[in-house]
Amino acid sequence: MWSIQVLLTVMVVWRPPLSYSLQYSENTRADRFLSLFTVVRFKNSECKSLGSDVGICYSYPECRRGGGHGSGHCAEGYGSCCITTLGCSSSTSNNCTYVESPGYPSTFNDAATCTHTITFPANVCQVRMDVVEVDLAPPTTQGNCIDDGLTFSQDIKWEKVCGTTTDTHFYLDVDSSVSTSLTLTFNTGTASYPRKWKVRLCQICCDQISLAPSGCGQYFTVPAGTIKGWNYGGIYLSGQNYAICVRRELNKCSTTYQDLRDSKFVPICGDTLEWPYPVSGGGPPSSVTCVHTPTFVDPAPFTIPLQGPNYMYLVTKDASNDHSIATNIYYSFTQNSC
């Protein structure tokens, strides 16, 4: 994605004598007129704003048309570091838009339906959602979001999410043949709870190398990091079906995972957590496990060979399971040299 600025250059032009001017053709005069304009083309890349938010470099008119505001300069002064923030019942076409709850960063305690919509070109296939924080009423002991919930107009990896999640990311699949817009809908109930949210939505074109592999709800492209599921500090949610993926880095041949919770969980019937690779160490089984009584053991590191991206599959379709006795997805990972 690129922006174009057309600049008018003010020039003082020497006017030759009339006899000399008559020698100029119409084309010469036209060329001389067009030379007063300069076309500047620059990429819509991330830029450093005057505040803590990350902006996108747009031309000044583009930023304003999408409802954004300039926060510093970019592209050697030809562009505006554009910050776009959506409140309830608002929309924009600007890329990398922030979505905020009413009065953010203050909390609110009201029943409401709050929609945020981004529109995108036909060549966009994914939207990366960076969660600064989402703090909604927690789920039931079965992992169901009853009081509050966040849903997505396009994407079926999560039926509904709630609870508290910070400092992580998720990938949403979109299909322009279905709709060239994505709407996030926050429904808050009458239960008393101090709610707030802030997320950033960035469009990814179908031919970009940053596109996550198919089915990946999370995609890590670093040699070490931390994996957090929705509501990772509490019980895990029902209605999830996605892969957590770790890209293989150069000269790395295996990945070591460490469960950061107090105990390791083997899923009960209807829910699965699976690594489809041979596992060495204290990790989970390499095939789907289904037991009626959860088994807890002290967590220990486990290592999995890298065969392209590592995939961890999470499926929680049974809404009747008692999730309160189970741990959530919260792992660190480190890729190991060959």
C-alpha positions as CSV (number, residue, x, y, z in Angstrom):
1,M,0.0,0.0,0.0
2,W,1.3,3.4,-1.1
3,S,0.4,7.0,-0.9
4,I,1.0,9.8,-3.4
5,Q,1.5,13.5,-2.7
6,V,1.3,16.0,-5.6
7,L,3.2,19.1,-4.6
8,L,2.9,22.5,-6.3
9,T,6.3,24.2,-6.6
10,V,6.2,28.0,-6.8
11,M,8.7,29.2,-9.3
12,V,9.8,32.6,-10.6
13,V,10.0,32.2,-14.4
14,W,12.0,34.5,-16.6
15,R,9.9,35.9,-19.4
16,P,11.9,36.3,-22.7
17,P,11.2,39.0,-25.3
18,L,8.1,38.6,-27.4
19,S,10.0,37.7,-30.5
20,Y,11.8,35.0,-28.6
21,S,8.6,33.7,-27.0
22,L,6.9,33.1,-30.4
23,Q,9.5,30.4,-31.1
24,Y,8.0,28.2,-28.3
25,S,5.6,25.5,-29.3
26,E,2.4,24.7,-27.4
27,N,4.0,21.4,-26.2
28,T,7.0,23.3,-24.8
29,R,4.7,25.6,-22.8
30,A,2.7,22.6,-21.5
31,D,5.9,20.8,-20.4
32,R,7.0,24.0,-18.7
33,F,3.7,24.1,-16.8
34,L,3.7,20.5,-15.7
35,S,7.2,20.9,-14.3
36,L,5.7,23.1,-11.6
37,F,4.3,19.9,-10.0
38,T,6.2,17.2,-8.1
39,V,4.8,13.7,-7.5
40,V,6.0,12.0,-4.3
41,R,5.2,8.3,-3.8
42,F,5.9,6.7,-0.4
43,K,5.0,3.4,1.3
44,N,2.3,3.2,3.9
45,S,4.6,1.8,6.6
46,E,4.6,2.0,10.3
47,C,5.9,5.3,11.8
48,K,6.7,6.7,15.3
49,S,4.0,9.0,16.5
50,L,4.3,11.8,19.0
51,G,2.7,9.5,21.6
52,S,3.0,5.8,22.5
53,D,0.7,4.5,19.7
54,V,2.2,3.3,16.5
55,G,1.0,5.2,13.4
56,I,0.9,4.5,9.6
57,C,2.4,6.9,7.1
58,Y,-0.3,8.4,4.9
59,S,-0.7,11.5,2.9
60,Y,-2.5,14.2,4.9
61,P,-5.8,14.0,3.0
62,E,-5.8,10.1,3.2
63,C,-5.4,10.2,6.9
64,R,-8.2,12.7,7.4
65,R,-10.6,10.9,5.0
66,G,-10.3,7.7,7.1
67,G,-11.0,9.6,10.3
68,G,-7.4,9.7,11.5
69,H,-5.3,12.5,12.9
70,G,-1.7,13.4,12.3
71,S,0.8,12.8,15.1
72,G,4.2,13.8,13.7
73,H,5.7,13.6,10.2
74,C,7.1,10.7,8.1
75,A,8.4,10.0,4.6
76,E,10.9,12.9,5.0
77,G,8.1,15.3,5.8
78,Y,5.9,14.4,2.8
79,G,3.5,12.2,4.9
80,S,1.6,12.4,8.2
81,C,2.1,9.7,10.9
82,C,-1.6,8.9,11.1
83,I,-3.2,7.5,14.2
84,T,-6.8,6.2,13.7
85,T,-8.9,5.3,16.7
86,L,-12.4,3.9,16.5
87,G,-15.0,4.4,19.2
88,C,-18.4,2.6,19.3
89,S,-20.5,2.5,16.1
90,S,-17.7,3.9,13.9
91,S,-15.8,2.7,10.8
92,T,-12.7,3.5,8.8
93,S,-10.7,2.3,5.8
94,N,-7.3,3.3,7.4
95,N,-4.9,0.5,8.1
96,C,-3.6,-0.4,11.5
97,T,-6.5,1.1,13.4
98,Y,-6.9,1.2,17.1
99,V,-10.2,0.1,18.6
100,E,-11.1,1.5,22.1
101,S,-13.9,1.2,24.6
102,P,-15.9,4.2,25.7
103,G,-13.7,6.6,27.8
104,Y,-10.6,4.4,27.5
105,P,-8.3,4.0,29.5
106,S,-11.1,4.5,32.1
107,T,-13.4,1.5,32.7
108,F,-17.2,1.5,32.3
109,N,-19.9,-0.5,34.0
110,D,-22.9,-0.4,31.6
111,A,-24.8,-2.8,29.4
112,A,-24.0,-1.9,25.8
113,T,-23.5,-3.1,22.2
114,C,-20.4,-1.5,20.7
115,T,-19.4,-2.1,17.1
116,H,-16.1,-1.2,15.3
117,T,-15.8,-1.7,11.5
118,I,-12.8,-1.6,9.2
119,T,-13.2,-1.8,5.4
120,F,-10.4,-3.1,3.2
121,P,-9.4,-3.7,-0.4
122,A,-10.1,-6.9,-2.2
123,N,-6.5,-8.2,-2.0
124,V,-6.6,-8.4,1.8
125,C,-6.8,-11.9,3.3
126,Q,-6.1,-11.5,7.0
127,V,-6.3,-9.0,9.8
128,R,-3.8,-9.1,12.6
129,M,-5.3,-8.1,15.9
130,D,-2.7,-7.0,18.5
131,V,-4.4,-7.0,21.9
132,V,-3.1,-4.2,24.1
133,E,-5.8,-5.2,26.6
134,V,-9.3,-6.7,26.6
135,D,-10.9,-6.8,30.0
136,L,-14.5,-8.2,30.0
137,A,-16.5,-10.0,32.5
138,P,-15.1,-13.6,33.0
139,P,-16.7,-16.7,31.5
140,T,-18.7,-19.3,33.4
141,T,-17.0,-22.4,34.8
142,Q,-17.7,-24.1,31.5
143,G,-15.8,-21.5,29.6
144,N,-18.9,-19.8,28.1
145,C,-19.1,-16.0,27.7
146,I,-22.5,-15.1,29.1
147,D,-22.3,-11.6,30.7
148,D,-19.9,-10.1,28.1
149,G,-18.5,-11.2,24.8
150,L,-16.5,-10.2,21.7
151,T,-17.5,-11.6,18.3
152,F,-16.1,-11.2,14.8
153,S,-18.2,-10.8,11.6
154,Q,-15.6,-12.8,9.6
155,D,-13.6,-15.7,11.1
156,I,-14.8,-18.8,12.8
157,K,-11.8,-19.7,15.0
158,W,-13.6,-18.3,18.1
159,E,-17.4,-18.4,18.7
160,K,-17.1,-15.6,21.4
161,V,-14.3,-14.4,23.7
162,C,-14.3,-12.7,27.1
163,G,-12.3,-12.5,30.2
164,T,-8.9,-10.7,30.6
165,T,-6.2,-10.8,27.9
166,T,-3.2,-8.5,27.5
167,D,-0.1,-8.2,25.3
168,T,-0.7,-10.8,22.7
169,H,-2.0,-11.2,19.1
170,F,-4.5,-13.2,17.0
171,Y,-5.0,-13.5,13.2
172,L,-8.5,-13.2,11.7
173,D,-9.2,-14.6,8.3
174,V,-11.3,-12.4,5.9
175,D,-12.7,-13.1,2.5
176,S,-13.4,-10.1,0.3
177,S,-15.8,-12.2,-1.9
178,V,-18.0,-12.4,1.2
179,S,-17.5,-8.9,2.5
180,T,-14.8,-6.2,2.3
181,S,-15.3,-5.3,5.9
182,L,-14.7,-6.7,9.3
183,T,-16.7,-5.8,12.4
184,L,-15.8,-6.4,16.0
185,T,-18.9,-6.4,18.2
186,F,-18.5,-6.0,22.0
187,N,-21.6,-6.9,23.9
188,T,-21.5,-6.1,27.6
189,G,-24.2,-7.2,30.1
190,T,-25.9,-5.9,33.2
191,A,-23.4,-7.7,35.6
192,S,-21.3,-5.2,37.5
193,Y,-17.8,-5.3,36.1
194,P,-15.1,-2.6,35.2
195,R,-14.8,-3.2,31.5
196,K,-12.3,-1.7,29.0
197,W,-10.5,-2.7,25.8
198,K,-7.9,-1.6,23.3
199,V,-6.8,-3.6,20.2
200,R,-5.0,-2.7,17.0
201,L,-6.2,-4.1,13.6
202,C,-3.7,-4.3,10.7
203,Q,-4.7,-5.6,7.2
204,I,-2.4,-8.1,5.5
205,C,-2.6,-8.6,1.7
206,C,-2.8,-12.0,0.2
207,D,0.7,-11.8,-1.3
208,Q,2.5,-10.5,1.7
209,I,5.2,-12.7,3.4
210,S,3.7,-11.7,6.8
211,L,0.6,-13.7,6.0
212,A,0.0,-16.4,8.6
213,P,-0.3,-20.1,7.4
214,S,-3.8,-21.3,6.9
215,G,-5.6,-22.1,10.2
216,C,-3.2,-20.3,12.4
217,G,-5.0,-18.1,15.0
218,Q,-1.6,-17.1,16.3
219,Y,1.7,-17.0,14.4
220,F,5.0,-16.3,16.0
221,T,8.0,-15.2,13.8
222,V,10.6,-14.9,16.5
223,P,13.1,-17.4,18.0
224,A,11.7,-17.1,21.5
225,G,8.5,-15.8,23.0
226,T,5.4,-16.3,25.1
227,I,2.1,-17.9,24.0
228,K,-1.0,-16.6,25.7
229,G,-4.6,-17.8,24.9
230,W,-7.7,-15.8,25.4
231,N,-8.3,-15.3,29.2
232,Y,-4.9,-16.9,29.8
233,G,-4.9,-15.9,33.5
234,G,-8.2,-17.8,34.2
235,I,-10.1,-20.8,32.8
236,Y,-10.0,-21.5,29.1
237,L,-12.9,-20.6,26.8
238,S,-15.3,-22.9,25.0
239,G,-15.9,-22.5,21.2
240,Q,-12.3,-22.3,20.1
241,N,-10.8,-24.1,17.0
242,Y,-7.4,-22.9,15.8
243,A,-3.7,-23.6,15.5
244,I,-0.9,-21.8,17.4
245,C,2.0,-21.7,15.0
246,V,5.8,-21.0,15.4
247,R,7.8,-20.2,12.3
248,R,11.1,-22.1,11.9
249,E,14.0,-19.6,12.1
250,L,17.2,-20.0,10.2
251,N,19.6,-22.7,11.5
252,K,17.0,-23.8,14.2
253,C,16.0,-27.5,14.4
254,S,13.8,-27.9,17.4
255,T,11.6,-25.9,19.8
256,T,11.5,-26.2,23.6
257,Y,8.2,-25.4,25.3
258,Q,7.7,-24.6,29.0
259,D,4.2,-24.5,30.7
260,L,4.1,-21.3,32.7
261,R,1.2,-22.4,34.9
262,D,1.4,-24.4,38.2
263,S,0.3,-27.6,36.6
264,K,0.0,-29.3,33.2
265,F,-3.4,-30.3,31.9
266,V,-4.4,-33.3,29.8
267,P,-7.7,-32.4,28.1
268,I,-11.0,-34.0,29.0
269,C,-13.4,-35.4,26.4
270,G,-14.6,-32.9,23.9
271,D,-11.5,-30.7,24.2
272,T,-8.1,-31.3,22.7
273,L,-4.7,-29.8,22.9
274,E,-2.3,-31.5,20.4
275,W,1.2,-31.3,19.0
276,P,1.2,-33.6,15.9
277,Y,4.9,-34.3,16.3
278,P,7.1,-36.6,18.4
279,V,7.5,-35.0,21.9
280,S,10.5,-35.5,24.1
281,G,10.6,-34.5,27.8
282,G,7.7,-33.7,30.1
283,G,5.3,-32.5,27.5
284,P,1.8,-33.6,26.5
285,P,1.1,-36.7,24.4
286,S,1.6,-36.3,20.7
287,S,-1.9,-37.6,19.8
288,V,-5.4,-36.5,20.8
289,T,-6.2,-37.4,24.4
290,C,-9.6,-37.9,25.8
291,V,-10.2,-38.7,29.5
292,H,-13.1,-38.0,31.8
293,T,-10.9,-37.0,34.7
294,P,-8.2,-34.4,34.2
295,T,-4.6,-35.3,35.1
296,F,-2.4,-32.7,36.7
297,V,1.4,-33.1,37.0
298,D,4.2,-30.6,37.6
299,P,5.0,-28.9,34.3
300,A,8.4,-29.7,32.8
301,P,10.0,-28.5,29.6
302,F,9.5,-30.5,26.4
303,T,11.1,-30.3,23.0
304,I,9.6,-30.8,19.6
305,P,11.5,-31.1,16.3
306,L,11.0,-28.2,13.8
307,Q,9.5,-29.4,10.5
308,G,8.6,-26.1,8.9
309,P,6.3,-24.2,11.3
310,N,5.4,-25.9,14.6
311,Y,1.7,-26.3,15.0
312,M,-0.2,-26.6,18.3
313,Y,-3.9,-27.4,17.8
314,L,-6.5,-26.2,20.3
315,V,-10.1,-27.4,20.0
316,T,-12.7,-26.6,22.8
317,K,-16.1,-27.4,21.4
318,D,-17.8,-29.0,24.4
319,A,-19.5,-26.3,26.3
320,S,-20.5,-28.6,29.2
321,N,-17.0,-29.4,30.5
322,D,-16.0,-28.0,33.8
323,H,-13.1,-25.8,32.7
324,S,-12.5,-24.4,36.2
325,I,-10.4,-27.5,37.1
326,A,-8.1,-27.0,34.0
327,T,-5.2,-24.7,33.2
328,N,-5.2,-22.4,30.2
329,I,-2.8,-21.9,27.3
330,Y,0.3,-20.1,28.7
331,Y,3.7,-21.3,27.4
332,S,7.1,-19.9,26.7
333,F,9.0,-21.3,23.7
334,T,12.7,-21.1,22.6
335,Q,14.0,-22.4,19.3
336,N,17.2,-24.5,19.5
337,S,20.2,-24.5,17.1
338,C,20.8,-27.5,14.9
